[in-house]
Amino acid sequence: MTEELILANATLVLSNETRRGSIRIVDGTITDIADGGTVPEGARDCEGDFVTPGLVELHTDNLERHIQPRPKVDWPHAAAIIAHDAELAGTGITTVFDAMRVGSIPSGRARYSKYARNLASELLELCAADALKISHFLHLRAEVCSETLVDEIAEFGGDDRVGIVSLMDHTPGQRQFRDINKLEAYVRGKHAMSEEDFVQHVAQLKGLRAQYGDLHEVETVKAAQRYGAVLASHDDTTADQVATSAAHGIKLAEFPTTVEAAQACHEHGIQVMMGAPNLIRGGSHSGNVAARELAELDLLDIISSDYVPSALLLSAVKAGELWGDMARGIRTATLAPAQAVGLSDRGELRIGARADVLRFRMRAGVPALRAVWSRGQHIA
């Protein structure tokens, strides 16, 4: 049986403009876009609300929060995945690249163990069973400053829906943690370390980077090629680091920490992604460059919710207000991320596109979601 939905009298946010009109969805695909505020018989009157593509999220740690809601609490994974999926659907995210760390440190004061392979298998089983509301892909965060990266990354293959592999390097004294004092406050607070423990922890990480770092970078680049995944950099700080990223074939930069790095990214044809919390709060919690500054310099291409799923839609709207162009703002969380990872079937309202669609209106200066559809199905 054919399923049809018409969203009429809406403010349509198209790729390059907003205009009053309607969209027709048949069997999960957008089949028509019309201008004007008329409401045909059987259509849903959107009363002027914004209608946009569903949000595409490339980097979120949200699933990790669900599987470990408190330190040392391992929540049942199927329940955690379903809850995570429902939360994202409720924020307007209809496609997500779930970030999972590969590369562990099983020894030392702040040790942590592997988890990605088992969790990914459970996620993919739920996807295959059509148990989830939105579209899920994997984003493997390859931690080069670790002991087990080569073995862990080898556990994945071309059938695992790995869409992104990011090169992560959290060695103290560079990139995100150039300021050792900020790292100390974070790590000692999280792990209840003494000052002596922290000094030993820093020495251990630097030793791991010296021993394994170069090998891990090489193997991560090879793995991304093997999966057919987009390779991303993380926390580039200098033009030299960006040049290294470009030499690896990287086309997506997650959270560059300086204007210098963001400018170098654009010079190398690398898209810049920044965190929505940074944009909303007006600055980085780590003391790095503000996303707003990059937006004002036309150096911001894509927004990620990072650690607050509900921040993605709000930040896209705020970017639109900053630029005086709502279509451009929404594009940072829809079409731009979709194109960055080669998803040509979604991210915009156009005939033939997958019908991942949001309806929202502004309330007290923030977007209030009225409805979310994935493949034409009402999911939130």
C-alpha positions as semicolon CSV with decimal commas, in nm:
position;residue;x (nm);y (nm);z (nm)
1;M;0,000;0,000;0,000
2;T;0,133;0,343;-0,095
3;E;0,202;0,574;0,198
4;E;0,170;0,945;0,127
5;L;0,233;1,254;0,339
6;I;0,202;1,618;0,233
7;L;0,352;1,888;0,458
8;A;0,191;2,212;0,340
9;N;0,202;2,582;0,429
10;A;0,556;2,540;0,561
11;T;0,869;2,752;0,556
12;L;1,081;2,515;0,355
13;V;1,455;2,531;0,421
14;L;1,606;2,433;0,088
15;S;1,974;2,403;0,006
16;N;2,027;2,773;-0,068
17;E;1,705;2,950;0,033
18;T;1,392;2,942;0,245
19;R;1,046;2,982;0,095
20;R;0,682;2,910;0,173
21;G;0,568;2,587;0,016
22;S;0,490;2,218;0,056
23;I;0,658;1,883;0,009
24;R;0,499;1,553;-0,088
25;I;0,642;1,226;0,044
26;V;0,552;0,890;-0,105
27;D;0,687;0,563;0,034
28;G;0,979;0,731;0,211
29;T;1,092;0,952;-0,078
30;I;1,030;1,321;-0,152
31;T;0,834;1,323;-0,477
32;D;0,725;1,686;-0,517
33;I;0,804;2,036;-0,390
34;A;0,557;2,317;-0,454
35;D;0,548;2,690;-0,378
36;G;0,276;2,874;-0,186
37;G;0,080;2,851;0,135
38;T;-0,220;2,652;0,018
39;V;-0,319;2,338;0,209
40;P;-0,452;2,066;-0,023
41;E;-0,716;1,825;0,104
42;G;-0,553;1,558;0,319
43;A;-0,233;1,758;0,368
44;R;-0,087;1,852;0,705
45;D;-0,098;2,228;0,770
46;C;0,242;2,327;0,910
47;E;0,117;2,679;0,994
48;G;0,436;2,838;0,867
49;D;0,668;2,618;1,073
50;F;1,017;2,547;0,940
51;V;1,046;2,219;0,750
52;T;1,406;2,106;0,699
53;P;1,605;1,795;0,614
54;G;1,684;1,559;0,900
55;L;2,011;1,631;1,079
56;V;2,325;1,433;0,993
57;E;2,555;1,380;1,292
58;L;2,916;1,280;1,220
59;H;3,069;1,273;1,569
60;T;2,886;1,201;1,892
61;D;3,001;1,028;2,210
62;N;2,642;0,991;2,324
63;L;2,626;0,612;2,295
64;E;2,923;0,579;2,532
65;R;2,729;0,782;2,789
66;H;2,438;0,538;2,761
67;I;2,648;0,223;2,799
68;Q;2,830;0,371;3,100
69;P;2,590;0,615;3,269
70;R;2,810;0,622;3,582
71;P;3,173;0,523;3,641
72;K;3,208;0,142;3,653
73;V;2,841;0,093;3,559
74;D;2,806;-0,120;3,243
75;W;2,446;-0,080;3,121
76;P;2,285;-0,357;2,910
77;H;2,398;-0,268;2,561
78;A;2,080;-0,339;2,364
79;A;1,881;-0,120;2,602
80;A;2,148;0,151;2,584
81;I;2,155;0,149;2,203
82;I;1,776;0,172;2,176
83;A;1,765;0,456;2,430
84;H;2,044;0,639;2,248
85;D;1,864;0,595;1,915
86;A;1,539;0,732;2,058
87;E;1,718;1,030;2,214
88;L;1,878;1,126;1,885
89;A;1,549;1,088;1,698
90;G;1,389;1,321;1,953
91;T;1,648;1,590;1,877
92;G;1,601;1,578;1,499
93;I;1,906;1,365;1,417
94;T;1,804;1,113;1,151
95;T;2,151;0,990;1,049
96;V;2,431;0,931;1,296
97;F;2,791;0,812;1,283
98;D;2,828;0,660;1,629
99;A;3,175;0,728;1,767
100;M;3,354;0,430;1,920
101;R;3,712;0,432;2,043
102;V;3,960;0,177;1,912
103;G;4,295;0,161;2,088
104;S;4,312;0,090;2,461
105;I;4,554;0,115;2,751
106;P;4,508;-0,193;2,970
107;S;4,795;-0,098;3,203
108;G;4,865;0,204;3,423
109;R;4,672;0,427;3,663
110;A;4,407;0,548;3,416
111;R;4,371;0,222;3,225
112;Y;4,079;0,155;2,995
113;S;3,975;-0,154;2,804
114;K;3,851;-0,233;2,453
115;Y;3,478;-0,232;2,382
116;A;3,417;-0,121;2,023
117;R;3,395;-0,456;1,840
118;N;3,131;-0,610;2,066
119;L;2,927;-0,291;2,087
120;A;2,940;-0,243;1,710
121;S;2,818;-0,598;1,654
122;E;2,521;-0,540;1,885
123;L;2,441;-0,212;1,711
124;L;2,456;-0,369;1,366
125;E;2,232;-0,656;1,475
126;L;1,968;-0,408;1,591
127;C;1,999;-0,220;1,261
128;A;1,950;-0,544;1,066
129;A;1,644;-0,627;1,277
130;D;1,493;-0,284;1,196
131;A;1,479;-0,215;1,569
132;L;1,612;0,142;1,547
133;K;1,438;0,461;1,441
134;I;1,722;0,636;1,257
135;S;2,011;0,547;1,026
136;H;2,333;0,440;1,202
137;F;2,690;0,417;1,075
138;L;3,017;0,368;1,265
139;H;3,282;0,630;1,336
140;L;3,596;0,462;1,466
141;R;3,807;0,698;1,678
142;A;4,157;0,556;1,640
143;E;4,362;0,654;1,947
144;V;4,723;0,650;1,833
145;C;4,846;0,708;2,189
146;S;4,748;0,359;2,303
147;E;4,876;0,002;2,326
148;T;4,626;-0,206;2,127
149;L;4,515;-0,002;1,827
150;V;4,652;-0,232;1,556
151;D;4,473;-0,538;1,696
152;E;4,145;-0,357;1,762
153;I;4,120;-0,186;1,425
154;A;4,187;-0,517;1,250
155;E;3,864;-0,655;1,398
156;F;3,657;-0,439;1,160
157;G;3,599;-0,484;0,790
158;G;3,415;-0,356;0,487
159;D;3,075;-0,493;0,598
160;D;3,069;-0,305;0,927
161;R;2,920;0,026;0,803
162;V;3,237;0,212;0,906
163;G;3,187;0,551;0,746
164;I;3,450;0,758;0,929
165;V;3,786;0,681;1,086
166;S;3,943;0,967;1,280
167;L;4,307;0,990;1,381
168;M;4,308;1,079;1,750
169;D;4,620;1,179;1,939
170;H;4,565;1,278;2,301
171;T;4,934;1,284;2,395
172;P;4,975;1,551;2,667
173;G;5,131;1,880;2,563
174;Q;4,986;1,912;2,212
175;R;4,659;1,946;2,019
176;Q;4,358;1,952;2,253
177;F;4,579;1,930;2,560
178;R;4,851;2,182;2,487
179;D;4,772;2,326;2,830
180;I;4,883;2,054;3,073
181;N;4,702;2,231;3,357
182;K;4,366;2,182;3,185
183;L;4,448;1,818;3,124
184;E;4,547;1,775;3,487
185;A;4,221;1,923;3,611
186;Y;4,022;1,694;3,381
187;V;4,209;1,368;3,442
188;R;4,263;1,406;3,816
189;G;3,898;1,495;3,862
190;K;3,776;1,201;3,653
191;H;4,010;0,937;3,797
192;A;4,074;1,074;4,148
193;M;4,449;1,084;4,084
194;S;4,712;1,222;4,312
195;E;4,964;1,468;4,171
196;E;5,225;1,190;4,158
197;D;4,979;0,960;3,977
198;F;4,917;1,230;3,718
199;V;5,289;1,281;3,654
200;Q;5,329;0,906;3,598
201;H;5,021;0,904;3,372
202;V;5,163;1,179;3,151
203;A;5,496;0,997;3,127
204;Q;5,319;0,675;3,029
205;L;5,122;0,846;2,751
206;K;5,428;1,018;2,610
207;G;5,611;0,686;2,616
208;L;5,328;0,515;2,428
209;R;5,327;0,788;2,164
210;A;5,701;0,752;2,115
211;Q;5,680;0,373;2,093
212;Y;5,365;0,322;1,885
213;G;5,247;0,655;1,744
214;D;5,398;0,644;1,395
215;L;5,297;0,280;1,342
216;H;4,944;0,351;1,460
217;E;4,905;0,642;1,219
218;V;5,016;0,428;0,924
219;E;4,787;0,138;1,019
220;T;4,488;0,369;1,073
221;V;4,525;0,522;0,727
222;K;4,543;0,172;0,578
223;A;4,236;0,062;0,772
224;A;4,026;0,356;0,652
225;Q;4,117;0,268;0,295
226;R;4,027;-0,095;0,358
227;Y;3,685;-0,002;0,497
228;G;3,618;0,254;0,224
229;A;3,571;0,512;0,502
230;V;3,636;0,885;0,514
231;L;3,956;0,963;0,707
232;A;3,935;1,255;0,949
233;S;4,188;1,444;1,159
234;H;4,121;1,554;1,515
235;D;4,231;1,865;1,702
236;D;4,479;1,992;1,442
237;T;4,657;2,292;1,595
238;T;4,929;2,403;1,352
239;A;4,965;2,442;0,977
240;D;5,228;2,167;0,983
241;Q;4,983;1,924;1,143
242;V;4,726;2,011;0,876
243;A;4,986;1,949;0,604
244;T;5,043;1,603;0,754
245;S;4,667;1,544;0,755
246;A;4,647;1,645;0,389
247;A;4,930;1,406;0,303
248;H;4,729;1,124;0,462
249;G;4,438;1,208;0,232
250;I;4,223;1,359;0,504
251;K;3,925;1,567;0,382
252;L;3,752;1,633;0,715
253;A;3,900;1,811;1,018
254;E;3,727;1,760;1,351
255;F;3,758;2,051;1,590
256;P;4,077;2,231;1,483
257;T;4,196;2,421;1,787
258;T;4,329;2,742;1,624
259;V;4,248;2,985;1,346
260;E;4,584;2,894;1,191
261;A;4,481;2,530;1,161
262;A;4,134;2,611;1,025
263;Q;4,278;2,842;0,760
264;A;4,532;2,577;0,661
265;C;4,250;2,322;0,633
266;H;4,066;2,535;0,378
267;E;4,388;2,594;0,187
268;H;4,425;2,214;0,157
269;G;4,058;2,157;0,067
270;I;3,978;2,004;0,407
271;Q;3,637;2,079;0,553
272;V;3,624;2,217;0,908
273;M;3,385;2,068;1,163
274;M;3,326;2,232;1,500
275;G;3,123;2,138;1,806
276;A;2,773;2,269;1,863
277;P;2,833;2,321;2,238
278;N;3,129;2,544;2,152
279;L;2,910;2,758;1,925
280;I;2,623;2,780;2,173
281;R;2,841;2,851;2,477
282;G;3,053;3,104;2,291
283;G;3,380;2,920;2,341
284;S;3,563;2,590;2,386
285;H;3,558;2,419;2,725
286;S;3,925;2,330;2,662
287;G;4,028;2,690;2,594
288;N;4,070;2,642;2,219
289;V;3,938;2,858;1,934
290;A;3,571;2,956;1,946
291;A;3,346;2,810;1,675
292;R;3,180;3,150;1,642
293;E;3,513;3,308;1,549
294;L;3,562;3,052;1,274
295;A;3,206;3,111;1,152
296;E;3,269;3,485;1,133
297;L;3,585;3,414;0,931
298;D;3,393;3,182;0,693
299;L;3,601;2,888;0,817
300;L;3,314;2,677;0,955
301;D;3,163;2,412;0,724
302;I;3,003;2,146;0,943
303;I;2,862;2,135;1,296
304;S;2,860;1,828;1,523
305;S;2,660;1,787;1,843
306;D;2,972;1,632;2,006
307;Y;2,853;1,561;2,363
308;V;2,505;1,727;2,358
309;P;2,269;1,578;2,093
310;S;2,005;1,848;2,136
311;A;2,267;2,115;2,057
312;L;2,287;2,029;1,687
313;L;1,963;2,189;1,567
314;L;2,003;2,490;1,797
315;S;2,359;2,553;1,679
316;A;2,259;2,528;1,312
317;V;1,986;2,786;1,372
318;K;2,229;3,010;1,559
319;A;2,479;2,984;1,273
320;G;2,200;3,083;1,035
321;E;2,119;3,385;1,250
322;L;2,487;3,479;1,269
323;W;2,522;3,466;0,891
324;G;2,178;3,612;0,822
325;D;2,108;3,301;0,613
326;M;1,899;3,023;0,768
327;A;1,953;2,791;0,471
328;R;2,330;2,817;0,514
329;G;2,305;2,753;0,887
330;I;2,087;2,445;0,849
331;R;2,317;2,320;0,573
332;T;2,603;2,285;0,825
333;A;2,408;2,007;0,998
334;T;2,239;1,847;0,695
335;L;2,375;1,868;0,342
336;A;2,738;1,955;0,429
337;P;2,795;1,654;0,658
338;A;2,606;1,424;0,422
339;Q;2,827;1,527;0,132
340;A;3,143;1,501;0,344
341;V;3,082;1,129;0,395
342;G;2,943;1,054;0,050
343;L;2,574;1,015;0,139
344;S;2,409;1,153;-0,174
345;D;2,055;1,038;-0,090
346;R;1,986;1,272;0,203
347;G;2,066;1,607;0,363
348;E;1,838;1,827;0,152
349;L;1,477;1,877;0,052
350;R;1,477;1,779;-0,314
351;I;1,278;1,550;-0,536
352;G;1,416;1,198;-0,516
353;A;1,585;1,244;-0,177
354;R;1,527;1,018;0,119
355;A;1,243;1,167;0,326
356;D;1,426;1,242;0,650
357;V;1,243;1,558;0,755
358;L;1,198;1,788;1,055
359;R;0,928;2,034;1,149
360;F;1,002;2,300;1,409
361;R;0,907;2,650;1,514
362;M;1,095;2,909;1,715
363;R;1,001;2,950;2,081
364;A;1,186;3,187;2,318
365;G;1,468;3,211;2,065
366;V;1,523;2,837;2,030
367;P;1,388;2,578;1,783
368;A;1,108;2,365;1,927
369;L;1,062;2,040;1,735
370;R;0,706;1,954;1,635
371;A;0,776;1,630;1,445
372;V;1,053;1,415;1,298
373;W;1,023;1,172;1,007
374;S;1,277;0,909;0,896
375;R;1,218;0,760;0,550
376;G;0,874;0,918;0,571
377;Q;0,789;0,743;0,899
378;H;0,692;0,957;1,197
379;I;0,951;0,874;1,465
380;A;0,929;1,166;1,711
